Amino acid sequence: MSALDTVTHIIAQAPAEGNALMGMLPIILMFVILYFLMIRPQMKRQKEHRNMVANLAKGDEVITSGGILGKVTKVTDSYITVEVSDLADKPVEVVFQRTAVSAVLPKGTIKSL
């Protein structure tokens, strides 16, 4: 193999490597778009929910993921006790995992319903 053949061979390979990168560019762009449209907003929602659950306190009015509306009466590390109704002048309380809370409502929402 002569030196000219070697140089021609090397030059012929260089555009092939550039074409491979250009061929992967649409896939890379697709992952970048996927990250900004789906992954990043989901991570933001998870962080907001984690902060909301961490800041639960006695007296907060909440809605659970099952749709139960009530007032928090007791908070522990993993569970909360929620008063959902009164029966014969005694409160009906239900115990939920803290992560079951889907929203904290403004004070006075239960009385307005």
Secondary structure, 3 states (H helix, E strand, C coil): CCHHHHHHHHHHHHHHHHHHHHHHHHHHHHHHHHHHHHHHHHHHHHHHHHHHHHCCCCCCEEEECCCCEEEEEEECCCEEEEEEEEECCEEEEEEEEHHHEEEEECCCHHHHC
